[in-house]
Amino acid sequence: MKIYTRTGDHGETGLFDGTRVSKADARVDAYGEVDEVNAAIGLARALGVDAEVASELEHLQRDLHAVGALLADPQKRIAPRVDKAHIHEARIAELEAMIDRFDAELPPLHRFILSGGSPAGAALHVARTMCRRAERRIVALGEAAVDLEVITYINRLSDLLFTMARAVNHRAGVAETEW
């Protein structure tokens, strides 16, 4: 597989169904934002987190590839048998369980906190803000353009990234700065 194809040299790209669209298309923008979240999560992993968090982050990165594939498939032609390219309600429930599990080890929030902390914690805060931006882009596509599970997943993911950032900082012994 070649890295360069020259098919995008005039500002267009192909969607899953073969449709050619502008690289400025709202759908391309949405899955580009998801790709940025994925890269930020990879940065957090590279900056050093414990094995549990690293494993969860890798799973989230795999999920985000599925989200990107779904966003690049407006005609919904990805075969149902390609399970790795789908987001199921059960996975959303798993994110909620992770949020609860990480939150249980944290001191309760009484005020807003400033993003930062350890390098990995700060990277997760950046990923969270990118995730919120991706969510806005996905919602802007309209209800008919994307399955509700994708929107719900991205919304829950931003909550999880916030909680994970706090947990990573807590585990590193880095105090939160209240606003």
Backbone torsions as a table, in degrees:
resi	resn	phi	psi	omega
1	MET	NA	121.9	178.3
2	LYS	-79.6	144.6	177.4
3	ILE	-72.9	-38.4	-180.0
4	TYR	-107.4	138.3	-179.5
5	THR	-119.4	-17.1	-176.9
6	ARG	70.6	0.4	-178.7
7	THR	-75.6	-15.0	179.7
8	GLY	-103.9	9.9	-174.9
9	ASP	-66.4	-15.0	179.8
10	HIS	-110.3	21.6	173.9
11	GLY	84.5	18.8	177.3
12	GLU	-119.9	159.9	175.4
13	THR	-142.0	165.2	-179.4
14	GLY	-104.1	138.7	172.7
15	LEU	-86.9	173.0	-175.7
16	PHE	-55.7	-37.2	-177.1
17	ASP	-83.4	4.6	178.7
18	GLY	93.2	-8.7	177.8
19	THR	-62.0	135.3	175.6
20	ARG	-95.4	130.5	179.3
21	VAL	-135.8	162.6	175.5
22	SER	-64.3	145.2	175.5
23	LYS	-66.9	-11.6	175.8
24	ALA	-92.9	2.1	178.4
25	ASP	-57.8	143.8	-177.7
26	ALA	-59.9	-35.8	179.6
27	ARG	-67.6	-42.1	177.9
28	VAL	-65.2	-39.6	176.9
29	ASP	-60.9	-42.3	-178.6
30	ALA	-64.1	-47.6	-179.0
31	TYR	-75.7	-20.1	171.2
32	GLY	-67.4	-39.0	176.7
33	GLU	-64.7	-39.8	177.7
34	VAL	-62.9	-39.3	177.8
35	ASP	-63.1	-37.0	177.2
36	GLU	-64.6	-40.4	176.7
37	VAL	-60.0	-44.5	-179.7
38	ASN	-58.7	-45.0	-180.0
39	ALA	-65.5	-38.9	178.9
40	ALA	-65.6	-37.2	176.5
41	ILE	-65.8	-40.0	175.8
42	GLY	-60.8	-38.8	176.4
43	LEU	-61.9	-45.1	178.8
44	ALA	-59.1	-43.8	177.8
45	ARG	-60.0	-43.4	-177.4
46	ALA	-67.9	-27.3	-179.5
47	LEU	-76.3	-11.9	173.5
48	GLY	105.0	107.0	174.0
49	VAL	-134.4	164.4	179.8
50	ASP	-68.7	168.9	-174.1
51	ALA	-60.5	-38.7	179.4
52	GLU	-62.3	-49.7	-179.0
53	VAL	-65.2	-41.8	179.6
54	ALA	-58.7	-42.9	179.4
55	SER	-63.5	-44.2	179.4
56	GLU	-64.9	-41.0	179.9
57	LEU	-64.3	-39.5	177.9
58	GLU	-62.4	-41.3	178.1
59	HIS	-62.9	-40.0	177.5
60	LEU	-63.1	-38.9	178.1
61	GLN	-62.4	-40.0	177.0
62	ARG	-63.8	-41.8	175.9
63	ASP	-58.1	-42.2	-176.9
64	LEU	-67.2	-30.0	172.0
65	HIS	-63.7	-39.1	177.2
66	ALA	-63.8	-44.5	178.7
67	VAL	-59.7	-45.2	178.2
68	GLY	-59.8	-42.8	178.4
69	ALA	-62.1	-43.0	179.4
70	LEU	-63.8	-39.1	179.0
71	LEU	-69.3	-28.6	179.6
72	ALA	-85.9	6.7	-175.9
73	ASP	-123.7	69.9	-175.2
74	PRO	-64.0	-25.6	-179.6
75	GLN	-90.1	1.0	178.6
76	LYS	54.4	55.6	-178.0
77	ARG	-101.5	-1.9	175.7
78	ILE	-64.6	126.6	-177.0
79	ALA	-59.9	136.8	177.8
80	PRO	-55.7	-27.1	-179.1
81	ARG	-71.8	-14.9	178.1
82	VAL	-85.3	75.0	-172.0
83	ASP	-61.1	-31.4	-177.7
84	LYS	-68.0	-11.9	179.6
85	ALA	-103.8	31.6	178.6
86	HIS	-136.3	153.1	174.6
87	ILE	-115.6	120.7	-176.8
88	HIS	-106.5	157.5	178.2
89	GLU	-58.4	-32.2	179.2
90	ALA	-63.1	-34.8	179.0
91	ARG	-69.6	-37.1	176.9
92	ILE	-62.7	-41.0	176.6
93	ALA	-62.5	-36.1	176.9
94	GLU	-64.3	-39.7	177.5
95	LEU	-62.6	-42.4	179.2
96	GLU	-62.6	-39.3	178.2
97	ALA	-65.8	-38.0	176.9
98	MET	-64.6	-43.3	178.5
99	ILE	-56.9	-48.8	-179.3
100	ASP	-61.5	-41.4	-178.2
101	ARG	-65.4	-46.6	179.1
102	PHE	-68.4	-39.9	-178.0
103	ASP	-63.6	-31.3	-178.6
104	ALA	-63.6	-23.0	-179.5
105	GLU	-94.6	1.5	-174.5
106	LEU	-105.9	150.3	172.2
107	PRO	-66.7	146.9	-179.1
108	PRO	-63.6	148.5	176.2
109	LEU	-84.1	132.6	175.9
110	HIS	-118.3	-16.7	-179.5
111	ARG	-144.0	167.9	170.9
112	PHE	-65.3	154.0	175.8
113	ILE	-119.4	154.9	175.7
114	LEU	-83.4	135.9	177.1
115	SER	-63.8	144.3	178.8
116	GLY	148.8	-144.1	-179.1
117	GLY	99.0	-138.9	178.3
118	SER	-68.8	161.5	178.3
119	PRO	-54.5	-45.2	-179.8
120	ALA	-67.7	-40.1	177.8
121	GLY	-62.8	-43.4	178.3
122	ALA	-63.5	-39.6	178.3
123	ALA	-63.5	-36.7	177.8
124	LEU	-69.2	-34.0	174.1
125	HIS	-64.4	-40.4	176.5
126	VAL	-63.1	-44.4	178.2
127	ALA	-58.6	-39.4	178.6
128	ARG	-60.8	-44.6	-178.7
129	THR	-68.8	-35.2	176.0
130	MET	-66.0	-36.9	178.7
131	CYS	-63.9	-42.0	177.2
132	ARG	-62.1	-39.0	177.4
133	ARG	-65.7	-43.3	177.4
134	ALA	-59.8	-41.3	178.8
135	GLU	-59.7	-44.2	179.3
136	ARG	-61.2	-41.2	179.6
137	ARG	-66.1	-39.9	-179.9
138	ILE	-67.4	-45.1	179.1
139	VAL	-62.0	-36.6	-179.8
140	ALA	-63.6	-20.2	177.8
141	LEU	-67.6	-23.8	-179.5
142	GLY	100.5	154.1	-175.4
143	GLU	-59.7	-34.4	-177.0
144	ALA	-76.8	-15.3	-173.2
145	ALA	-86.2	-16.8	-174.3
146	VAL	-150.8	145.2	178.9
147	ASP	-66.5	145.0	180.0
148	LEU	-58.2	-33.5	179.6
149	GLU	-59.6	-34.2	179.8
150	VAL	-67.0	-45.4	179.4
151	ILE	-64.2	-44.6	179.4
152	THR	-62.1	-43.5	179.5
153	TYR	-59.2	-48.5	-177.8
154	ILE	-64.8	-38.8	177.5
155	ASN	-62.6	-46.4	179.9
156	ARG	-67.5	-35.9	179.7
157	LEU	-60.0	-40.8	179.7
158	SER	-63.6	-37.6	175.7
159	ASP	-64.2	-42.2	179.2
160	LEU	-64.1	-42.6	-179.9
161	LEU	-62.4	-38.1	176.2
162	PHE	-61.8	-48.2	-178.3
163	THR	-65.5	-40.2	178.5
164	MET	-65.5	-38.9	177.9
165	ALA	-60.0	-45.2	177.9
166	ARG	-62.3	-43.7	-178.1
167	ALA	-66.2	-41.7	178.2
168	VAL	-61.4	-44.5	178.1
169	ASN	-64.6	-42.6	179.4
170	HIS	-61.0	-47.0	-179.8
171	ARG	-64.8	-27.7	178.4
172	ALA	-84.5	-3.4	-179.2
173	GLY	75.0	23.2	-179.6
174	VAL	-99.8	120.2	-177.4
175	ALA	-72.2	147.8	175.7
176	GLU	-82.1	147.9	176.6
177	THR	-102.7	117.6	179.8
178	GLU	-78.1	152.7	176.5
179	TRP	-96.6	NA	NA
